[in-house]
Amino acid sequence: MAGWCATALAVAVHGVTVALLAGGLWLLVGCWGRGLLPALGGLLIGLAVVLRPRFARLPKDEGHRAVLRPADAPRLFALLDEVAATAGTTGVRAVVIDAGFNGSVSTYGVRQHRVLRIGLGLWEVLSPQERIALLGHEFGHYAHGDTRHSLLVGSAFQSLGTWRYTLAPAPAHSLAEDFANLMTALPRLLVDGLLVLLEHLTLRQSQRAEYLADSTAARTAGAEAAAGLMDRLLIGESVAGALHRESVAARTRIGGPAAPREDPAEGLWERLAAHAASVPEHEYERLRRVAERRATRSTRRTRPPTCGTAG
């Protein structure tokens, strides 16, 4: 029932954009020459363009990020296709590699091509079987679906976010700006309410999708590897801190007057893996308890209590 309500609400959100566009066209064309009505129509059309749903784009291949396609890494994509088949779905069109401590799947473009994101900060601290579990978890999202990431509801979230940004109060330096903020207060509250309602309607399904993705990870790589992945996700802050220290040390070596000419990235991921391996078991126990306490305090959490950032 909640899923149907979320879909209906998403249709209504997009319906507002369509209504603005249709009304603007009618005023612009049908009321041409009737005073300010065509100008109002042009304003409505411009507003519809600003508030239109937007489709994500594939990130560009830059210095801090690499974008791979099947021709660039055929063995990697063969592995991805194999894991995807085990999860009951199909592979991806591209893989985005960066230095983050995360893994995720998404879509881009009007045709909703699939893309997998892999953060080397996470990938390099995982064992080979834990990496399979990570891939199984991510492909599990494709296999089981998530209303919040569907084309209709996901774009409704994006549209509401755009509405919220457009209606956000501006710093008031005059009476006219105060009046503008006052006039947008009620629509802003309405948009906030719609966002909260849409999040509430999709919460249970998103939670279910996360647990099913974890189940897919266990089925793909084994329960032990899936549990190991969950533990590694708990030390994300620690690994991020180690990466930051490595970055600072690299800049210091490069900028020093007598700095040796060495590649700062040499051995970086080995040192990061060694840092992750040095985390004692009692620290994992503490982090599990902290995660469980946070989960019991939050009623809007979609991730299982012992999970970190992968999604």
Buried (B, 14 or more C-beta within 10 A) or exposed (E): EEBEBBBEBBEEBBEEBEEBBBBBBEBBEEBEEEEEBBEBBBBBBEBBEEBBBEBBEBBEBEEEBBBBBBEEBEEBBEBBBBBBEBBEBBBBBBBBBBBBBBBBBBBBEEEBBBBBBBBBBBBBBBBEBBBBBBBBBBBBBBBBBBBBBBEBBBBBBBBBEBBBEBBEEEEEEEEEEEEBBEEBEEEBEEBBEBBEBBBBBBBEBBBBBBBBBBBBBBBBBBEEBBBBBBBBBBBBEBBBEBBEEBEEEBEEBEEEEEEEEEEBEEEBBEBBBEBBEEBEEEEBEEBBEEBEEEBEEEEEBBBBBBBBBBB
